[in-house]
């Protein structure tokens, strides 16, 4: 029931650990807090700006806190969710 409500509101909940692993797969190594913040904020390697994964920008300090809570569920924007799945080869 909660999943249906999240889809209706264009919100998706994901575990932080999954998101960090997706980032690691995209950049080729476990990310530092600064690398994760850059990736989550949508700053592509070629300078093209993508969407912010969490709906707003995060700082490296916030990313460091996120690393300590891999099981925490967080809201991911619809655009961010699409970006994660595209990056996963889907």
Steps between C-alpha positions, in 0.01 A plus 500: 500500500779745587676421173187591303464826692866584429456436129189717487686786668798451265717412798706188543669378815835325469764385744807722512730199468352416160546858382864508616566170319340643182733799527801269548402305188467821300833651606694173520599502869349561844423874514634754743237726657594776253472264202164369622365853549613597150344185351172538695476868410509406134832646397601278211864438418467695174365808682139443391260548793254217565222503760567496874439147620342601830305797360748750644878523516692332781839598641799271557429530875145370449636222276736395782203469738311301235789251477448412867132410439495251208168345606314830519215552253514832316275664245639511148357733236330342200772639274768366735340158505495494120868602500591214734319241285649639178844473654419140595456404135119497509 
